[in-house]
Amino acid sequence: MKPFLASLWAIAWLVSPHLGLSATAPESSSLRHAAAKLFAIGVGINDHISQRTNDWPLLTAQFSTVTPENCMKPAALQPTEGAFDFATADAFVDFATRQNLKLVGHCLVWAKDDRTPAWFYRVGQQPASRELLLTRMRQHIATVAGRWRGRIAMWDVVNEALDDGTNYLRPSGWEQACGEEFIAKAFEYAHAADPAALLVYNDYNTELPAKRAKMIRLVRSLRAKHIPLHAIGLQGHYELDQVPLAELEATLVAMRELGVKVVVSELDIDVIPRAKWWAEGGKYRAELRQLNPYRDGCPPEILQRQAEQYAQLFQLFRKHAGVIARVSFWNLHDGQSWLNEFPWQRVNHPLLFDRAGQPKPAFAAVIHALTDAPP
Ligand code: 9MR
């Protein structure tokens, strides 16, 4: 190429993304482009993404933000006291940085005993004191958030602390020793370790009125103490035909009124509903374990219903884009979804891309909901 033509080409290449001229990922075929003026589009992905080259084209065409599915959790990073293992998470952060993907760290504290290494709570056979528990928490957060200071855009600081039953907070080693204070401290420690990171409280079912009320109480309480809480994570693990649109909208409005941002942090729509697993003391579990109706593929009418329900969700997100900073899916495509394993093994189809990474009807429905003229 002649030097003059070469420089013209270089200028065109440099300005084209700003003019929306990207040839490879225009609005009609890329979620992140379609949502660009509204919110970031993210995804929770396999910890070993840096080695999974087959996943890269879909990931980078569609998403701008990534959350590691497991490798930054306390159990992965500090399984025993002081013995940090950063190998997988470091490779993840380097990969995302190289690919210009923003990072969500997940999570500094998981307020569930079965998800927190038992050593945090104990001294020998005795429960650890409040002081010791907070010291351990501070060391964990300072080491982890400090390690990638300035490189993680958002941290899920505390995950799943609100109770599903009648308590305010879920009973846990944290709650027992410190009450609500452990949440406040986690945010203070995270802010000290990485002052530029946006700090998120992340939980599920916060659309439901009872849990929404607990979340409002938590936000008010942290705000009154000037705790650096910046956003609420609504996980968004929904089930086909049960997407709680009106209740979700009420939660979005409540967060807007409180002046706190929202991230939809782990979105999916399960097509083999799972709620029955927990009903009536678990008496349906043996029956459900046999249930695997879509092992040979998902019927078109189910895919169509899923597409309509995803479209309704994204219409709602678009309406409330002023309060929503990001919408992240939980897993890259159907073959990688946690819902193939949880709470029983079945071939599931909860995402926008099928097992070959090809767009499903829900993909076009979401693009349409994001880009067509508002009603
Ligand atoms: O998808 C994750 C799965 O691979 C893990 O086994 C599990 C336990 O660590 O966590 C899953 O991700 C969860 C996330 O960390 C928090 N919200 C609920 C997600 C689905 O269970």
Boltz pocket constraint, residues with backbone or C-beta under 6 A from the ligand:
constraints:
  - pocket:
      binder: B
      contacts: [[A, 69], [A, 70], [A, 73], [A, 159], [A, 235], [A, 266], [A, 338]]
      max_distance: 6.0
